[in-house]
Amino acid sequence: MTVTLTPSAAGRVQKFLESRGKGLGLRVGVKTSGCSGMAYTLEFVDEAREEDQIFESHGIKVLVDPTSLVYLDGTELDYTKEGLNEGFKFSNPNAKANCGCGESFSV
């Protein structure tokens, strides 16, 4: 089981951590929400929780709780810029459907 970052996403996370002046890494998770049932969550963290699974991708620690990992296994997180829009984009092989805005998914 794993969750990875593209080099672009890792670079963006590194810039965020540097601007914060501290941080262990990026917590990636899911919550029940959105029009498709599940929504992604991202959070910069300073400490790991005991139950966290920790992956390292391009020098960045990615922390995932066991419940979220079931839905995120194999996911790659990218950072993209398209015109005026920029942000993180999830490539999740477990998602069966995505909401039109890309904020939520169903399995």
Residue frames relative to the residue before (quaternion, step in Angstrom):
aa qw qx qy qz dx dy dz
M 1.0000 0.0000 0.0000 0.0000 0.00 0.00 0.00
T 0.1373 0.8006 -0.5692 0.1275 3.54 -0.93 0.91
V 0.1266 -0.7161 0.6782 0.1061 3.52 -1.38 0.43
T 0.0836 -0.8313 0.5495 -0.0011 3.59 -0.73 1.06
L 0.3271 -0.6964 0.6023 0.2128 3.51 -1.40 0.26
T 0.4270 -0.6253 0.5688 0.3213 3.55 -1.19 0.49
P 0.6622 -0.4825 0.3627 0.4440 3.61 -1.19 0.24
S 0.6267 0.5411 -0.3326 0.4514 3.60 1.04 -0.75
A 0.6712 0.4818 -0.2937 0.4808 3.60 0.91 -0.89
A 0.6457 0.5204 -0.3239 0.4555 3.59 0.95 -0.86
G 0.6461 0.5210 -0.3161 0.4596 3.58 0.99 -0.80
R 0.6617 0.4992 -0.3063 0.4681 3.58 0.97 -0.83
V 0.6385 0.5107 -0.3262 0.4744 3.59 0.98 -0.84
Q 0.6322 0.5370 -0.3310 0.4498 3.59 0.95 -0.85
K 0.6505 0.5076 -0.3160 0.4683 3.60 0.98 -0.84
F 0.6426 0.5126 -0.3241 0.4682 3.61 0.98 -0.81
L 0.6650 0.4999 -0.3109 0.4596 3.59 0.90 -0.90
E 0.6487 0.5108 -0.3157 0.4676 3.58 0.99 -0.81
S 0.6744 0.4867 -0.3089 0.4613 3.61 0.93 -0.80
R 0.6196 0.5202 -0.3361 0.4822 3.60 1.19 -0.53
G 0.3931 -0.7332 0.4649 0.3029 3.55 1.16 -0.62
K 0.7801 0.0904 -0.0723 0.6148 3.58 1.28 0.04
G 0.3834 0.7346 -0.5221 0.2018 3.55 -1.31 0.08
L 0.4057 -0.7061 0.5396 0.2137 3.51 -1.10 0.86
G 0.7467 -0.3129 0.2472 0.5324 3.55 0.92 -0.88
L 0.6135 -0.5403 0.4480 0.3620 3.52 -1.31 -0.53
R 0.2265 -0.7473 0.6098 0.1358 3.57 -0.85 1.01
V 0.0961 -0.7704 0.6299 0.0208 3.55 -0.87 1.05
G 0.1304 0.8040 -0.5684 0.1164 3.57 -0.87 0.92
V 0.3325 -0.6959 0.5846 0.2518 3.50 -1.37 -0.23
K 0.0708 -0.7609 0.6418 0.0649 3.52 -1.29 0.45
T 0.5360 -0.5946 0.4785 0.3609 3.55 -1.20 0.45
S 0.3848 0.6938 -0.5097 0.3327 3.55 -0.52 1.20
G 0.7197 0.4854 -0.3075 0.3897 3.53 -1.32 -0.07
C 0.6510 -0.5531 0.3653 0.3699 3.52 -1.29 0.25
S 0.7107 0.4231 -0.2719 0.4920 3.62 1.18 -0.28
G 0.6882 -0.5235 0.2690 0.4241 3.60 1.25 0.05
M 0.7941 0.1051 -0.0379 0.5975 3.61 0.97 -0.82
A 0.1160 -0.7812 0.6100 0.0641 3.58 -1.06 0.77
Y 0.4743 -0.6608 0.5089 0.2817 3.53 -1.15 0.70
T 0.1306 -0.7610 0.6282 0.0954 3.54 -1.22 0.59
L 0.0750 -0.7634 0.6409 0.0298 3.55 -1.14 0.75
E 0.0942 0.7897 -0.5973 0.1035 3.54 -0.97 0.88
F 0.3512 -0.6988 0.5777 0.2337 3.56 -0.98 0.83
V 0.1023 -0.8262 0.5540 0.0116 3.56 -0.81 1.01
D 0.3588 -0.7315 0.5481 0.1890 3.50 -1.27 0.63
E 0.7867 0.1503 -0.0778 0.5937 3.58 1.23 -0.46
A 0.4256 -0.6747 0.5417 0.2649 3.54 -1.18 0.65
R 0.3815 -0.6653 0.5833 0.2676 3.53 -1.26 0.49
E 0.6647 -0.5344 0.3447 0.3921 3.56 -1.14 0.58
E 0.7353 0.4406 -0.2330 0.4592 3.59 0.96 -0.87
D 0.4692 0.7076 -0.4327 0.3033 3.63 1.21 -0.22
Q 0.2803 -0.6571 0.6686 0.2062 3.48 -1.29 0.64
I 0.1303 -0.8058 0.5754 0.0505 3.59 -0.79 0.97
F 0.0764 -0.7721 0.6309 -0.0025 3.52 -0.83 1.12
E 0.2229 -0.7486 0.6012 0.1686 3.57 -1.15 0.50
S 0.0277 0.7961 -0.6001 0.0724 3.54 -0.83 1.04
H 0.8349 -0.1039 0.0123 0.5404 3.57 -0.59 1.20
G 0.7432 -0.4399 0.2114 0.4578 3.55 0.96 0.95
I 0.6466 0.4876 -0.3184 0.4928 3.60 1.27 0.05
K 0.3614 -0.7100 0.5603 0.2265 3.57 -0.98 0.86
V 0.1292 -0.7624 0.6328 0.0388 3.55 -0.92 1.05
L 0.1310 -0.8077 0.5743 0.0260 3.57 -0.60 1.20
V 0.0082 0.7943 -0.6047 0.0579 3.56 -0.89 1.00
D 0.3768 -0.7046 0.5484 0.2466 3.58 -0.92 0.90
P 0.6513 -0.5663 0.3353 0.3778 3.62 -1.10 0.65
T 0.6332 0.5317 -0.3432 0.4456 3.62 1.00 -0.71
S 0.6862 0.4708 -0.2805 0.4782 3.59 0.93 -0.87
L 0.6035 0.5986 -0.3580 0.3863 3.58 1.02 -0.77
V 0.5689 0.5899 -0.3799 0.4290 3.59 1.10 -0.62
Y 0.7403 0.4017 -0.2082 0.4973 3.59 1.01 -0.85
L 0.7442 0.4307 -0.2028 0.4684 3.58 1.19 -0.55
D 0.3991 0.7380 -0.4757 0.2642 3.61 1.21 -0.17
G 0.8137 0.2174 -0.1997 0.5008 3.55 -0.81 1.08
T 0.4812 0.6884 -0.4235 0.3395 3.59 1.27 -0.04
E 0.1504 -0.7463 0.6414 0.0950 3.53 -1.14 0.77
L 0.2249 -0.7710 0.5876 0.0982 3.54 -0.89 1.02
D 0.0857 -0.7970 0.5979 0.0046 3.55 -0.78 1.09
Y 0.2434 -0.7191 0.6205 0.1966 3.55 -1.28 0.29
T 0.0135 -0.8348 0.5480 -0.0505 3.55 -0.56 1.17
K 0.1791 -0.7221 0.6552 0.1310 3.50 -1.34 0.47
E 0.0573 0.7760 -0.6237 0.0751 3.55 -0.75 1.10
G 0.8061 -0.1050 0.0242 0.5819 3.56 -0.20 1.26
L 0.8041 -0.2023 0.1824 0.5285 3.56 -0.74 -1.08
N 0.6332 0.5373 -0.3246 0.4527 3.58 1.27 -0.26
E 0.0886 0.7674 -0.6324 0.0573 3.53 -1.06 0.81
G 0.3172 0.7486 -0.5429 0.2104 3.52 -1.12 0.63
F 0.6423 -0.5086 0.4088 0.4021 3.51 -1.38 0.01
K 0.1171 -0.7812 0.6125 0.0296 3.53 -1.05 0.86
F 0.2780 -0.7753 0.5527 0.1272 3.56 -0.85 1.05
S 0.1094 -0.7342 0.6660 0.0731 3.54 -1.03 0.87
N 0.0415 0.8393 -0.5293 0.1174 3.54 0.03 1.40
P 0.3228 -0.7793 0.5043 0.1848 3.61 -0.44 1.17
N 0.6296 0.5485 -0.3302 0.4401 3.62 1.23 -0.30
A 0.5692 0.6116 -0.3801 0.3969 3.60 1.21 -0.40
K 0.2586 -0.7723 0.5662 0.1271 3.55 -0.79 1.06
A 0.7838 0.0133 0.0027 0.6209 3.57 1.19 -0.58
N 0.1855 -0.7663 0.6070 0.1002 3.53 -1.17 0.70
C 0.5172 -0.6071 0.5099 0.3224 3.50 -1.20 0.63
G 0.6376 -0.5633 0.3685 0.3746 3.60 -1.10 0.59
C 0.6932 0.4608 -0.2831 0.4765 3.61 1.05 -0.66
G 0.4763 -0.7045 0.4185 0.3189 3.61 1.25 -0.19
E 0.5341 0.6539 -0.3879 0.3698 3.57 1.29 0.09
S 0.8051 0.1689 -0.0931 0.5609 3.59 1.11 -0.43
F 0.1321 -0.7834 0.6057 0.0446 3.54 -1.31 0.39
S 0.2352 -0.7308 0.6112 0.1924 3.53 -1.33 0.15
V 0.2937 -0.7515 0.5679 0.1627 3.55 -1.23 0.57
